[in-house]
Amino acid sequence: MPGRLSPCAAERVAALLPRLGWVAAAVEEIALLDPRSDWPVPHQRLFDALEGAGIPLLDCASPLVPGASDGTDLGSLQRCLTAEPAPTGPLSLAGDGTLMLLHCLDSQAGANALCLRLASQPNHLLIAGGDAFLLGAAACHRGFADPGLGEPSYWRPPLQLLPLVIQIAWSPPGAEALLQYLTLPAGPYRSLRRAIAKQFTDLPGHDLDVWQAEVDAFVQRRLEKDPAADEAGLRQGIHPWLPVGEAGSREAMTRDLAMRLVDQVAQYWRSRYGSLPHGELASAESRQYLAAFQAADALGIALRAWDGAEISREQLDRLLDMLCRANQIGEGCPAPFSPD
């Protein structure tokens, strides 16, 4: 008896439509990185149904802008690919070295050839696709630092939320940590943080007036969606997740502040973990939420046992590093709380 074929994208969308009410409460928003009009018809139906279920869809698509200098071969190719309407006829190239076509017997040979060429150039930017791990291996073989082009780790964003929330509380906050936090694809108020990140034009990027304007716009959108929402409560919920410079020092923070930041992260991941199935149905997503909770919970326990009203930055960073590493491999650990 022939086996049943796997459902196509349209069939999977059709099966999902009547079940959207089950997940609407757990989804804050969905960001579309490609223009909505470019998606196929089944996804258009899904997007309409998502909005009907109360899940906002954010159009985060960025227009393609040529980055190479005009007049170079690479610049000419980029402008040809992004032009509207698309130009007709062949593309004229000058052979200036900005654009190369490598044809190799296999992908690893191509990766080796590319890294050999990069070794002779002091400045370069490497963008990789599906065979990124081959380029990573070739780069390490040529003596480069590991470019981090291996398989993506689903542990990274959740486990970064805790240290980043603490890092941005130092005064002044590090610009790199602040931008990482604003663009982190984990944690609450992601659309608000992304909107603030777009205003990140001056280091360290903490313009109170600009940030407040983005918060006001975010609150207004929420009130338009739900006029019965508690505006004061919404603003009070946002404030703890933007603790920029609250420590008042770059060397130490009070134990009370550290505990508040850690506890709110732990409570967030506890709530997210509790919203997902467990047991035999446990997914990689539920395990990463559990690991993130365990790291924050363990740090909270350590801080409560801390002797002193303050903790130094060096001591707090050491605790963070140990606990995040320990809980990153906690896939088989039992839940320390009831999912209910």
C-alpha positions as CSV (number, residue, x, y, z in Angstrom):
1,M,0.0,0.0,0.0
2,P,1.6,3.3,-1.0
3,G,2.5,5.6,1.8
4,R,0.8,9.0,2.2
5,L,2.8,11.9,0.9
6,S,3.8,14.6,3.4
7,P,1.4,17.6,3.3
8,C,2.4,20.5,1.2
9,A,2.6,24.1,2.5
10,A,-1.0,24.9,1.5
11,E,-2.2,21.8,3.3
12,R,-0.2,22.6,6.5
13,V,-1.6,26.2,6.4
14,A,-5.2,24.8,6.0
15,A,-4.7,22.5,9.0
16,L,-3.4,25.4,11.1
17,L,-6.2,27.9,10.4
18,P,-8.9,26.4,12.7
19,R,-6.3,26.1,15.5
20,L,-5.1,29.7,15.7
21,G,-7.3,30.4,18.7
22,W,-5.2,27.9,20.7
23,V,-1.9,29.8,20.2
24,A,-3.1,33.5,20.0
25,A,-2.6,34.2,23.7
26,A,1.0,32.9,23.6
27,V,2.1,34.9,20.5
28,E,3.0,38.5,21.1
29,E,3.6,39.4,17.5
30,I,5.0,38.1,14.2
31,A,7.6,40.1,12.2
32,L,7.7,39.6,8.5
33,L,11.2,40.1,7.1
34,D,10.0,39.9,3.5
35,P,7.3,42.1,2.0
36,R,3.9,40.7,2.7
37,S,2.9,41.0,-0.9
38,D,5.8,38.6,-1.9
39,W,4.4,35.7,0.1
40,P,2.4,32.9,-1.7
41,V,-1.4,32.8,-1.5
42,P,-1.6,30.2,1.3
43,H,0.5,32.4,3.5
44,Q,-1.6,35.4,2.6
45,R,-4.6,33.5,4.0
46,L,-2.6,32.6,7.1
47,F,-1.6,36.2,7.7
48,D,-5.2,37.4,7.4
49,A,-6.3,34.7,9.9
50,L,-3.5,35.6,12.3
51,E,-4.7,39.2,12.3
52,G,-8.2,38.1,12.8
53,A,-7.1,36.1,15.8
54,G,-5.6,39.2,17.3
55,I,-1.9,38.5,16.5
56,P,-0.3,41.7,15.0
57,L,1.9,41.3,12.0
58,L,4.8,43.7,11.7
59,D,6.2,44.6,8.3
60,C,10.0,44.7,9.0
61,A,11.1,44.3,5.4
62,S,14.0,46.5,4.5
63,P,14.5,47.7,1.0
64,L,17.5,46.3,-0.8
65,V,20.1,49.0,-1.2
66,P,23.3,48.4,-3.2
67,G,26.3,48.6,-0.9
68,A,29.2,48.4,-3.4
69,S,30.6,51.5,-5.0
70,D,29.0,52.7,-8.2
71,G,31.2,52.0,-11.2
72,T,32.5,48.7,-9.9
73,D,31.5,45.3,-11.2
74,L,30.0,44.3,-7.9
75,G,28.1,47.6,-7.7
76,S,26.8,47.2,-11.2
77,L,25.5,43.7,-10.4
78,Q,23.8,44.9,-7.2
79,R,22.1,47.8,-9.0
80,C,21.0,45.4,-11.7
81,L,19.5,43.1,-9.2
82,T,17.7,45.8,-7.2
83,A,16.5,48.0,-10.1
84,E,12.8,48.3,-10.7
85,P,11.9,47.5,-13.4
86,A,14.6,45.0,-14.1
87,P,17.0,46.1,-16.8
88,T,17.1,44.2,-20.1
89,G,20.1,43.0,-22.0
90,P,23.5,41.7,-20.8
91,L,25.4,43.3,-17.9
92,S,28.7,44.9,-18.9
93,L,31.6,44.2,-16.6
94,A,35.1,45.7,-16.5
95,G,36.9,42.9,-14.7
96,D,38.1,45.1,-11.9
97,G,38.3,42.2,-9.4
98,T,35.3,43.1,-7.2
99,L,33.2,40.3,-8.7
100,M,34.6,36.7,-9.2
101,L,33.0,33.5,-10.3
102,L,34.6,30.4,-8.9
103,H,33.7,27.0,-10.3
104,C,35.1,24.0,-8.3
105,L,34.6,20.3,-8.3
106,D,32.9,20.4,-4.9
107,S,31.8,22.8,-2.2
108,Q,34.8,22.1,0.1
109,A,37.2,22.8,-2.7
110,G,35.4,26.1,-3.3
111,A,35.6,27.0,0.4
112,N,39.3,26.2,0.4
113,A,40.0,28.4,-2.6
114,L,38.0,31.3,-1.2
115,C,39.7,31.2,2.1
116,L,43.1,31.0,0.4
117,R,42.2,34.3,-1.4
118,L,41.0,35.9,1.7
119,A,44.3,35.2,3.5
120,S,46.0,37.6,1.1
121,Q,43.6,40.5,1.8
122,P,43.7,42.5,5.0
123,N,40.0,43.5,5.0
124,H,37.0,41.4,3.9
125,L,33.4,40.5,4.7
126,L,32.3,36.9,4.5
127,I,28.6,36.1,3.9
128,A,27.7,32.4,3.7
129,G,24.7,30.4,2.9
130,G,23.8,26.7,3.4
131,D,27.4,25.4,3.2
132,A,28.6,27.9,5.8
133,F,30.2,25.1,7.9
134,L,32.5,24.3,5.1
135,L,33.8,27.9,5.0
136,G,34.2,27.8,8.7
137,A,36.3,24.7,8.6
138,A,38.4,26.1,5.7
139,A,38.9,29.4,7.5
140,C,40.2,27.7,10.7
141,H,42.5,25.5,8.6
142,R,44.0,28.7,7.1
143,G,44.7,30.1,10.5
144,F,41.7,32.5,10.8
145,A,39.7,32.8,14.0
146,D,36.6,30.7,14.0
147,P,34.1,32.8,12.1
148,G,31.1,31.1,13.8
149,L,29.6,29.8,10.6
150,G,28.5,26.5,12.0
151,E,25.0,25.2,12.6
152,P,22.8,27.8,14.3
153,S,22.3,27.2,18.0
154,Y,18.8,27.5,19.3
155,W,20.2,27.9,22.8
156,R,21.9,31.2,22.2
157,P,19.1,33.9,22.2
158,P,17.3,32.7,25.4
159,L,20.5,32.3,27.3
160,Q,21.7,35.8,26.2
161,L,18.6,37.5,27.7
162,L,19.8,37.2,31.3
163,P,23.4,38.5,30.8
164,L,22.3,41.3,28.4
165,V,19.6,42.6,30.8
166,I,22.3,42.9,33.5
167,Q,25.0,44.3,31.2
168,I,22.8,47.2,30.1
169,A,22.1,48.1,33.7
170,W,25.7,49.2,34.2
171,S,26.4,52.9,34.0
172,P,27.3,53.8,31.3
173,P,26.0,50.8,29.4
174,G,28.3,49.3,26.7
175,A,27.1,50.3,23.3
176,E,27.6,46.8,21.9
177,A,25.6,45.1,24.7
178,L,22.9,47.7,24.4
179,L,22.4,47.1,20.7
180,Q,22.5,43.3,21.2
181,Y,19.8,43.6,23.7
182,L,17.6,45.8,21.6
183,T,17.8,43.4,18.6
184,L,17.8,40.1,20.6
185,P,15.1,37.8,19.2
186,A,14.1,36.7,22.6
187,G,12.4,38.2,25.6
188,P,9.4,40.6,25.9
189,Y,8.6,43.8,23.9
190,R,10.7,42.8,20.9
191,S,8.9,45.1,18.5
192,L,9.5,48.0,20.9
193,R,13.1,47.1,21.3
194,R,13.5,46.8,17.5
195,A,11.9,50.3,17.0
196,I,14.4,51.8,19.6
197,A,17.3,50.0,17.9
198,K,16.5,51.8,14.6
199,Q,17.2,55.1,16.5
200,F,20.6,53.7,17.5
201,T,22.6,56.4,15.7
202,D,24.8,57.8,18.4
203,L,26.9,55.9,20.9
204,P,26.0,54.7,23.4
205,G,22.6,55.2,21.8
206,H,20.6,56.1,24.9
207,D,18.6,59.1,23.9
208,L,15.8,59.4,26.6
209,D,13.6,61.6,24.5
210,V,13.8,59.3,21.4
211,W,13.3,56.2,23.6
212,Q,10.2,57.7,25.3
213,A,8.7,58.7,21.9
214,E,9.0,55.0,20.8
215,V,7.5,53.8,24.1
216,D,4.6,56.2,23.7
217,A,4.0,55.0,20.1
218,F,4.1,51.4,21.2
219,V,1.6,52.0,24.0
220,Q,-0.7,53.9,21.6
221,R,-0.7,50.9,19.2
222,R,-1.6,48.6,22.0
223,L,-4.4,50.8,23.1
224,E,-5.8,51.1,19.6
225,K,-5.8,47.3,19.4
226,D,-7.4,47.0,22.9
227,P,-9.0,50.2,24.1
228,A,-9.8,48.5,27.5
229,A,-6.1,47.9,28.2
230,D,-4.6,49.4,31.3
231,E,-2.3,52.1,30.0
232,A,-0.5,52.7,33.4
233,G,0.0,49.0,33.9
234,L,1.4,48.6,30.4
235,R,3.9,51.4,31.0
236,Q,4.9,49.9,34.3
237,G,5.5,46.5,32.6
238,I,7.7,48.1,30.0
239,H,10.0,50.1,32.4
240,P,11.7,47.1,34.1
241,W,12.8,45.7,30.7
242,L,14.7,48.9,29.8
243,P,16.9,49.2,32.9
244,V,19.6,51.2,31.1
245,G,22.2,52.5,33.6
246,E,20.1,51.8,36.7
247,A,23.2,50.5,38.6
248,G,24.6,54.0,38.6
249,S,28.1,52.6,38.4
250,R,30.2,50.5,36.1
251,E,32.0,48.6,38.9
252,A,29.2,47.3,41.2
253,M,25.4,47.2,41.6
254,T,23.2,46.7,44.6
255,R,22.2,43.1,45.4
256,D,18.5,44.2,45.4
257,L,18.8,45.6,41.8
258,A,20.6,42.4,40.6
259,M,17.9,40.2,42.2
260,R,15.1,42.2,40.6
261,L,16.6,41.9,37.2
262,V,17.3,38.2,37.6
263,D,13.9,37.4,39.1
264,Q,12.0,39.1,36.2
265,V,14.0,37.1,33.6
266,A,13.4,33.9,35.6
267,Q,9.6,34.7,35.8
268,Y,9.5,35.4,32.1
269,W,11.1,32.1,31.1
270,R,9.0,30.2,33.7
271,S,5.9,31.6,32.0
272,R,7.0,30.8,28.5
273,Y,8.0,27.2,29.6
274,G,4.6,26.7,31.2
275,S,2.8,27.6,28.0
276,L,4.4,24.7,26.1
277,P,3.7,20.9,26.1
278,H,6.1,18.8,28.1
279,G,6.8,15.1,28.7
280,E,6.9,13.1,25.4
281,L,5.8,16.2,23.5
282,A,8.6,18.3,24.8
283,S,10.3,20.3,22.0
284,A,13.7,21.9,21.7
285,E,11.9,25.1,22.3
286,S,10.6,24.0,25.7
287,R,14.1,22.7,26.7
288,Q,15.7,26.0,25.8
289,Y,13.1,27.9,27.9
290,L,13.7,25.5,30.8
291,A,17.5,26.0,30.5
292,A,17.1,29.8,30.5
293,F,14.8,29.6,33.5
294,Q,17.3,27.4,35.4
295,A,20.2,29.7,34.8
296,A,18.2,32.8,36.0
297,D,16.8,30.8,39.0
298,A,20.2,29.6,40.0
299,L,21.6,33.1,39.9
300,G,18.7,34.3,42.0
301,I,19.5,31.7,44.6
302,A,23.2,32.7,44.6
303,L,22.4,36.3,45.0
304,R,20.0,35.7,47.9
305,A,22.9,33.9,49.7
306,W,25.3,36.7,48.8
307,D,26.9,38.3,51.9
308,G,26.8,42.1,51.3
309,A,24.5,44.8,50.0
310,E,26.5,45.1,46.7
311,I,28.1,42.7,44.2
312,S,31.0,43.7,41.9
313,R,30.8,43.5,38.2
314,E,33.6,40.9,38.1
315,Q,31.9,38.7,40.6
316,L,28.5,38.9,38.9
317,D,30.0,38.2,35.5
318,R,31.7,35.1,36.9
319,L,28.5,33.8,38.3
320,L,26.7,34.5,35.1
321,D,29.2,32.6,33.0
322,M,29.2,29.6,35.3
323,L,25.4,29.3,35.5
324,C,24.7,29.9,31.8
325,R,27.3,27.3,30.8
326,A,26.0,24.8,33.3
327,N,22.3,25.1,32.2
328,Q,23.0,25.2,28.5
329,I,23.3,21.4,28.5
330,G,20.3,20.8,30.7
331,E,18.1,19.1,28.1
332,G,17.5,16.1,30.3
333,C,16.9,17.9,33.6
334,P,13.5,17.6,35.2
335,A,11.4,20.7,35.5
336,P,11.9,22.4,38.9
337,F,8.3,23.6,38.8
338,S,4.9,22.5,37.6
339,P,4.1,23.4,34.0
340,D,0.6,24.3,35.2
